Structures are given as C-alpha cells and as structure tokens.
C-alpha cells in the first residue's frame, strides 16, 4: 500500500494554493492538473501530455489476475500511480550507474 503524506497549505485571498514541490514531483505534474470533487474531498491529478501510457497493459493484467467489481478500478489506479515513481527511480539508478562501453553492451559474450 502506498504511504499517505499530509501537509497543511495556505489558501490566498484569491483562493490560490501552492502545491508542495514534493507532492508536485511525486505525481508528475507538468502544465495542467485535473481537480475532482468527490464527497467533499478534492483530488488533484496531473494531465498527461505524453503518450507513454500503460493503461491498457495494466488493466489487462488486473483483469487477468482475477480482480472484479470496484477492486478492478482500485488496483488499476494503485498500479498506475506506481509508474512515475518507478521510472524516476530507474532514471536515478541509471544516472549513478558505472558507464558502459558499446562493446560491453553489444559485444560477443562467447569470446574464446
């Protein structure tokens, strides 16, 4: 289960709020957000402008694994929310990895 974080944020006289950087980065906000009001709770979601969406693959896996009813949506959303942090982690790991030569990547493993 994903950890819940809470932060108190001021609202300006013009009803404006600043999204904390940690939250902004964690959900991958680019230029726009979607705000959704549901039972007195405001949810903020980033608008995705790129096309590397894995929704169909995630949904197929969730259905194949036997999730049903509302659990399909809950599990789908949980997994989709894990993509950006996973990609960010992979990028950070790649940045700190030892440089590899082309020969190391594509060379013949069966050297005599």
Buried (B, 14 or more C-beta within 10 A) or exposed (E): EEEEEEEEEEEEEEEEEEBEEEEBEBBBBEEEBEEEEEEEEEEBBBEBEEEEEEEEEBBEBBEEEEBEEEEBEEBBEEBBBEBBBEEEEEEEEEEEEEEEEEEEEEEEEEEE
